[in-house]
Amino acid sequence: MLLSALEVPETAPLEAQYGAQLAWSTGSRATIALAQEWLRSCLLSHVACVDQKKTTAFTRKLPSRLIKLGSDEPYIVNTSDLAYDTAYLTLSHMWGDAQFLMLLSANIDQLRVAIPSEGLSQTHRDALSITRSLGYDYIWIDSLCIIQDSSSDWRSQAALMASVYGNSSCTIAAASGTGEGCFIIRNPLMQRACRLTEGISTQDSGVYAHPYHSSRWGDYSNRYYINNPILKRAWIQQERILSPRILYFGSEELHWECCSLQASESWPGGQPNPEHGHDYVYPLKAAFATQLKPYRDWDFDDYHAFIYELWHYGIFEAYTRAELTYEKDRLVALAGIAEVIQHKTGMTYAAGLWRELMPAELLWMNGEAPKPGQTHLTDMPWQAPSWSWTSSTGYKRHDVGAFWKVLRTDDMIYVSRILACVVNPLVNEDQVLGEVVGGTITVTGFLVRLPRTGVIDDRGARGHVRFDIDVSKFDELFHLCLLRFRDGEGRAANEGLILTRMEGQGQSAEGEEYYVRVGVFVGSYLLESGCVFDGLEEVCVNIH
């Protein structure tokens, strides 16, 4: 146990931080009452949460279907018959391999009459119970509100995720696992703090002993983040950022998350040391609420730097580490966040990248070396272009200095231009944020053929390459230089893409070559010696 002395403002009784009474179950009346109080307080007094909802719920539109909790069995309703401001909750959960009732083309008429409770998973039943306890009549559950055997319905509903979660009053997250339900039985003595009264004469201060993991929010959030399977899902990132409020029914206790407060049963008044540790997503909620605005209202460099940092360090890297059951969902599971950013900033989204941040945006790299035989993802109905990070599996990142590459300073020179960027949606032009079947970037730059030795310059140059896929089968590779920067110590560096010719394409009518991306490179050289790209003519290439 750890001893901790904490000074608490007079307006916040000590028990509000440390003396919380925990029940044996997270489904107890006391626990649900705490959830009700968090929700009530947020709805009435959290200005930042109102601002956040204005950002993520930029259109007041209900999901196509909701579950109505009647006096008897629940049933599915079409929202076209409901008032536009009907309040509802949403459920975030892990499907896993569990077998449970789903909405299908064959049973939709039946479920509009009644949803039999015996077919529901324990998680679904608990979510319905929580919805009633919080005073709501409607809830959205993906498996029961999207027709699961209809690809067209799935695509149309998946395109509405920004609206579904953004307009929700609160999201219930079954954080402990798949099909296990929301509620858990626990020993409250393992979670709550114990006040030491010996020698303490006043009620205005106190010494409490509590488990070490809850002594600092940074330590606690690391433990919570690592131990909760739902937070490792790729889809949860979108759900957390877009939902104005989330109640986590975790493996140890209940947690609350909104723009203004992170709290738990152990810390019902909020964490005293709000360090977020390994949790990269929560800080983005506030950024979405207060800082997303049209790019014309920004200083050019500040705007690009902020969006670049928000997207790559807050969303992109954490997302590519997360678990995704179906590779086809790689773009779909981010579409809601992309829609919000695109709507608020006026930027152009292109298969996981932003047109306005190119060419620096193109310099993502694999977090680890490709496996032997690894290729682009081509064996699916959808196919991301090779210049998109979604074209191959695994963790992706930008290098440490990537933040500065969007700043057009004297030391950072773009030697390339993006002439065109076209993305081909899988279904229709209205769904450009989701699944795609390719795309083309037309870019100018300096192009050098790379010998099989991998050495393109022997004049004191040094650098490295990082491949996206196994390139052993390719006869020739090319370096396309995109930008150049100086380090202030007599050296400079070129950075760009590694390309190979696209098989069977030849040249366009204008004589432009067709290529696919297979990696990135960076090469440092002495300014006085020059580099291999010096003196070359600019060329125009199409990258698919």
Secondary structure, 3 states (H helix, E strand, C coil): CEEEECCCCCCCCHHHHCCCCCCCECCCHHHHHHHHHHHHHHHHHCHHHHHHHHHHCCCCCCCCEEEECCCCCCEEEEHHHCCCCCCCEEEEEECCCCCCCCCCCCCHHHHCCCCCHHHCCHHHHHHHHHHHHCCCCEEECHHHHCCCCCHHHHHHHHCCHHHHHHCCCEEEEEEEEECCCCCCECCHHHCCCEEECCCCCCCCCCEEEECHHHCCHHHHHHHHHHHCHHHHEHHHHHHHHHCCEEEEECCCCEEEEECCCEEECCCCCCCCCCCCCCCCCHHHHHHHHHCCCCHHHCCHHHHHHHHHHHHHHHHHHHHHHCECCCHHHCCHHHHHHHHHHHHHHCCCEECCEEHHHCCHHHCCEECCCCCCCCCCCCCCCCCCCCCCHHHCCCCEECCHHHHHHHCCCCCEEECCEEEEEEEEECCCHHHCCCCEEEEEEEEEEEEEEECCCCCCCCCCCEEEEEECCCCCCCCCEEEEEEEEEECCCCEEEEEEEEEEECCCCCECCCCCEEEEEEEEEEEEEECCCCCCCCCCCCEEEEEC
